[in-house]
Amino acid sequence: MSESQRRVTQPRAPRLLSLGELSRYHVSKTLLLTEADGGGVRGLSSLLILQRMMELINPNHPPKPCECFDLIGGTSTGGLIAVMLGRLRMHTSEAIDAYLKLSEDVFQPRRNQMDILARVRDRVQLRGRFDGDTLAQAVRDVVQKSGEAPEALLMEPQEGPCKVFVCSVLQEVSQPVLLRSYHSPGVASQLECKIWEACRATSAATSFFDPIRIGPFGQQFSDGATGWNNPVRQVYSEARKLWPDSKIQCLVSIGTGKPRLSAFGDDLRNIAKTLVRLATETELTAEEFLLDHADLDLAGSYFRLNVSKGLEEVGLQEYAAMSTIASATMAYLESREAFEQVTRCVHRLRAPEAKEIANGTSPVLT
């Protein structure tokens, strides 16, 4: 038997659009995007880490993340990024440009600093400090620029090369829910929402943006950070539903830096306590997940990447701190620990099963 014949007959890792057609030898590559306490402008850190990974996979022609991963899931900032990379199929450089523009437009207080009475009334009524309509329009602009209609649905009309979900909370029952771009096994019905509505829902963090009403019954959604601030378990669970007989080749969890544990000065006391709790939740969740799924770590399939220092004093809404975020992330990527982690992760993604992507071809798009 010739070498070419052996390559054809031997089982190999999947192409992204062939997930449902592979045998029990199928290997799934899964990406998780998370955020620390809502993420805010610190989402830039996640994108810069991912950009470095794509450049290492192929320095001359970095692939799109949707060409490397089967599933992308995220909460709040991570949800916005998941949609841009997976549903809108952007390169990381395109997503960074879109994210910078969106952050600049969105993180402008809805009230003038001198309008003290209105600001106090907003705090008492737990109204968001930023304009949700501005966020919705900014997302519509990103969607349209990507080539989709501004009112396009999150659910793909045909199965796309990469599945995406974002986390939100159904406020009437305080129930965390997933808004998906795909049909999930075992889910009888799914809310039909637009891309911008899903992004608005996953970003509606308490005290930042007001909740949004979606669907024929006007159900109210807020961001998923209060339940799934680090949705690593949800990503893993979805992968098991979608590909029950498959191994996980690579699960990457990317944070937005460890935040400060002090509260914002103009927040209500109970919201401040919630933010402090959420600030520590993501790393605890990551540690608990690793304990529960030690097999992934032993197999070299699980990677947690999160800037350890330099972003503690960067607030979620501080657009002017983008240079600090970039500098802290670059310093982290140059550290020995991060360098070794990223190198191992890229090696996993550039395994023989994914060699077409590494070589600059994209059979997943055929």
C-alpha positions in Angstrom: 0.0 0.0 0.0 1.4 3.4 -1.0 1.9 6.2 1.5 -1.0 8.2 0.0 -3.3 5.3 0.3 -2.4 4.8 4.0 -3.2 8.5 4.6 -6.7 8.1 3.1 -7.6 5.0 5.0 -6.3 5.9 8.4 -8.7 7.8 10.7 -7.7 11.4 11.2 -8.9 14.5 13.0 -12.0 16.2 11.7 -12.7 19.1 9.5 -15.0 21.6 11.1 -17.9 21.1 8.7 -17.7 17.4 8.9 -18.5 16.9 12.6 -21.6 14.9 12.2 -20.1 12.6 9.7 -17.1 11.4 11.5 -16.6 8.0 13.2 -15.8 7.3 16.8 -12.2 8.4 16.1 -13.4 12.0 15.6 -11.4 14.5 17.7 -13.1 17.8 18.5 -11.3 21.1 18.9 -13.1 23.4 21.3 -12.5 27.0 22.2 -13.8 28.7 25.3 -13.8 32.5 25.7 -14.5 33.7 29.2 -14.3 37.0 31.0 -13.4 37.9 34.6 -16.2 40.1 36.0 -18.0 41.2 32.9 -14.8 41.9 31.0 -15.7 45.3 29.6 -12.8 46.9 27.7 -10.5 44.1 29.1 -11.9 41.8 26.4 -9.0 43.2 24.3 -6.7 41.0 26.3 -8.5 37.9 25.2 -8.3 38.9 21.6 -4.6 39.7 21.8 -3.9 36.3 23.3 -5.9 34.6 20.6 -4.2 36.6 17.9 -0.8 35.4 19.1 -2.0 31.8 18.9 -3.2 32.3 15.3 0.1 33.9 14.3 2.0 31.0 15.7 -0.1 28.5 13.9 0.8 30.1 10.6 2.9 33.2 10.7 2.5 34.0 7.0 -1.3 33.4 6.8 -2.8 33.3 10.3 -6.1 31.3 10.2 -9.4 32.6 11.4 -10.4 31.1 14.8 -13.5 29.6 13.2 -11.2 27.6 11.0 -9.4 26.1 14.1 -12.3 25.5 16.5 -15.6 23.6 16.4 -17.3 25.5 19.2 -16.9 28.9 20.7 -18.8 30.0 23.8 -18.6 33.0 26.0 -20.3 35.3 28.6 -20.6 39.1 28.4 -17.4 40.4 26.7 -16.5 36.8 25.9 -20.0 36.4 24.3 -19.4 39.4 22.1 -16.0 38.1 21.0 -17.5 34.6 20.4 -20.1 36.0 18.0 -17.5 38.1 16.1 -15.1 35.2 15.7 -17.5 32.3 15.2 -20.8 33.6 13.9 -19.4 36.5 11.8 -16.2 34.5 11.0 -13.8 37.4 11.6 -10.0 37.3 11.7 -8.6 38.3 15.1 -7.3 41.5 13.6 -10.7 42.4 12.3 -12.3 41.5 15.6 -9.8 43.7 17.5 -10.6 46.7 15.2 -14.3 46.2 15.7 -13.9 45.7 19.4 -11.9 48.9 19.8 -14.5 50.9 17.9 -17.4 49.3 19.7 -15.8 50.0 23.1 -15.1 53.6 22.3 -18.7 54.2 21.1 -20.5 52.2 23.9 -18.6 53.2 27.1 -19.9 56.7 27.2 -22.1 57.5 30.3 -25.7 58.1 29.5 -25.8 61.0 32.0 -23.7 64.1 32.2 -21.4 64.2 35.2 -23.2 67.4 36.3 -26.7 65.8 36.2 -26.4 64.6 39.8 -30.1 64.0 40.5 -30.5 61.9 37.4 -27.4 59.8 38.3 -28.6 59.2 41.8 -32.1 58.2 40.5 -30.4 55.7 38.1 -28.4 54.2 40.9 -31.5 53.8 43.2 -33.5 52.3 40.3 -30.5 50.0 39.3 -30.5 51.5 35.8 -27.5 50.9 33.6 -24.9 53.6 33.5 -24.4 53.1 29.7 -26.9 53.3 26.9 -28.1 49.9 25.7 -29.5 51.3 22.5 -26.0 52.6 21.6 -24.6 49.1 22.2 -27.3 47.5 20.1 -26.6 49.9 17.2 -22.8 49.4 17.5 -23.4 45.6 17.2 -25.7 46.1 14.2 -22.9 48.1 12.5 -20.4 45.3 13.2 -22.8 42.7 11.8 -23.4 44.7 8.7 -19.7 45.4 8.1 -19.1 41.7 8.3 -21.4 41.1 5.3 -24.5 40.0 7.2 -27.8 41.9 7.3 -28.0 44.1 10.4 -31.1 42.1 11.6 -29.6 38.7 10.8 -30.5 35.9 13.2 -28.0 34.3 15.5 -29.2 30.8 14.3 -27.3 30.0 11.1 -29.6 29.1 8.2 -27.2 26.3 7.4 -24.7 24.6 9.6 -21.6 26.9 9.7 -18.0 26.0 10.1 -18.1 26.9 13.8 -20.8 26.7 16.4 -21.3 29.6 18.8 -23.3 30.2 22.0 -23.5 33.1 24.4 -24.6 32.9 28.1 -27.4 35.1 29.5 -29.9 35.0 32.3 -33.7 34.8 32.0 -34.5 37.4 34.6 -38.1 36.4 35.5 -36.9 33.1 36.8 -33.2 33.9 37.4 -32.4 31.0 35.1 -29.1 31.0 33.1 -29.7 30.1 29.4 -27.7 29.6 26.3 -28.4 31.5 23.1 -27.1 29.4 20.3 -26.2 29.7 16.6 -27.0 26.0 16.1 -29.6 23.3 17.1 -28.6 21.5 20.2 -29.5 17.9 20.8 -32.2 17.5 23.4 -33.4 21.1 23.3 -37.0 21.0 22.2 -37.3 24.6 21.3 -35.0 27.6 21.1 -35.7 31.3 21.3 -35.3 32.9 17.9 -33.2 36.0 18.4 -31.1 38.3 16.2 -27.3 38.6 16.5 -27.5 42.0 18.0 -30.1 40.9 20.5 -27.9 38.0 21.7 -25.0 40.3 22.1 -27.1 42.8 23.9 -28.5 40.1 26.2 -25.1 38.6 27.2 -23.7 42.1 27.8 -26.5 43.5 30.0 -24.4 43.5 33.2 -26.1 44.9 36.3 -25.3 48.6 36.7 -23.8 48.8 33.2 -26.7 48.1 30.8 -30.4 47.7 31.3 -31.8 44.2 30.6 -33.3 43.6 27.1 -36.7 42.1 26.2 -36.6 39.5 23.4 -39.2 37.3 21.7 -43.0 37.3 21.3 -43.5 37.3 25.0 -41.1 40.0 25.8 -38.9 37.9 28.1 -36.2 39.9 29.9 -32.6 38.9 29.6 -29.5 40.1 31.4 -25.8 39.1 31.1 -24.8 35.6 32.1 -22.0 36.7 34.5 -24.2 36.2 37.6 -24.5 32.5 36.8 -21.8 31.5 34.3 -19.1 34.1 34.6 -16.7 31.4 33.5 -18.7 29.1 31.2 -16.1 26.3 30.9 -18.6 23.8 32.2 -21.2 24.9 29.7 -18.7 24.6 26.8 -17.7 21.1 27.9 -21.4 20.1 28.4 -22.3 21.4 24.9 -19.4 19.5 23.3 -20.5 16.3 25.0 -24.1 16.8 23.7 -22.9 17.6 20.1 -20.2 14.9 19.9 -20.9 12.3 22.5 -18.4 9.7 21.1 -15.6 12.1 20.5 -12.5 13.0 22.4 -11.6 16.6 23.1 -8.4 17.5 21.3 -8.1 21.0 22.7 -10.1 23.2 25.1 -8.8 26.7 25.5 -10.1 28.9 28.2 -9.1 32.6 27.8 -9.8 35.2 30.5 -9.5 39.0 30.5 -7.1 39.4 33.3 -7.5 39.1 37.1 -9.4 42.3 38.2 -9.2 44.4 41.3 -11.3 43.3 44.2 -12.3 46.8 45.2 -15.8 48.0 44.2 -16.7 50.9 41.9 -17.3 54.0 44.0 -20.7 54.9 42.6 -22.3 51.5 42.8 -24.8 50.4 45.3 -23.4 48.3 48.2 -25.0 45.0 47.2 -23.9 45.4 43.6 -20.4 46.1 44.8 -20.4 42.9 46.9 -21.6 40.9 43.8 -18.8 42.3 41.7 -16.3 41.3 44.3 -17.7 37.8 44.3 -17.7 37.5 40.6 -14.2 38.8 40.4 -12.9 35.7 42.1 -15.4 33.3 40.6 -13.7 32.7 37.2 -10.5 31.3 38.6 -12.2 29.2 41.2 -14.4 27.8 38.4 -11.4 27.1 36.3 -9.7 25.3 39.2 -12.8 23.2 40.0 -13.3 22.3 36.4 -9.7 21.1 36.2 -10.1 19.0 39.3 -13.3 17.4 37.9 -11.7 16.8 34.4 -8.1 16.0 35.3 -8.1 13.6 32.3 -8.1 16.6 30.0 -5.1 18.1 31.7 -3.2 14.8 31.8 -3.9 14.4 28.1 -2.5 17.9 27.4 -5.9 19.0 26.1 -6.9 21.8 28.5 -5.3 25.3 28.5 -6.2 28.2 30.7 -4.8 31.6 29.6 -5.3 34.7 31.7 -3.2 37.8 32.4 -2.0 37.4 36.0 -1.0 41.0 36.8 -1.1 44.5 35.3 -4.9 44.7 34.8 -6.0 44.8 38.4 -6.7 48.6 38.3 -8.3 48.7 34.9 -12.1 49.2 35.3 -14.5 47.5 32.9 -15.5 50.8 31.3 -12.1 52.5 31.0 -11.6 52.7 27.2 -8.7 55.1 27.7 -6.8 52.2 29.4 -6.5 50.2 26.1 -2.7 50.8 26.0 -2.4 49.4 29.5 -4.4 46.4 28.6 -2.2 45.8 25.5 1.0 46.2 27.4 0.0 43.9 30.3 -1.1 41.2 27.9 2.1 41.4 25.8 4.2 41.2 29.0 2.1 38.2 30.1 2.6 36.5 26.7 6.4 37.0 27.0 6.5 35.3 30.4 7.9 31.8 30.6 4.7 30.2 31.9 2.4 31.8 29.3 5.0 31.1 26.5 5.1 27.4 27.4 1.3 27.2 27.7 0.7 28.9 24.3 3.4 26.8 22.6 1.8 23.6 23.9 -1.6 24.8 22.8 -0.5 25.7 19.3 1.4 22.4 19.0 -1.9 20.7 19.8 -3.7 22.7 17.2 -1.0 22.1 14.6 -1.1 18.3 15.1 -1.2 16.2 11.9 -5.0 16.2 12.1 -5.0 20.0 11.5 -2.1 20.2 9.1 -4.2 21.7 6.3 -4.9 24.7 8.4 -1.3 25.1 9.5 -0.2 24.9 5.9 -2.5 27.7 4.9 -5.2 25.7 3.2 -8.8 25.6 4.4 -10.6 22.4 3.5 -13.2 23.3 6.2 -14.6 26.0 3.9 -15.1 23.8 0.9 
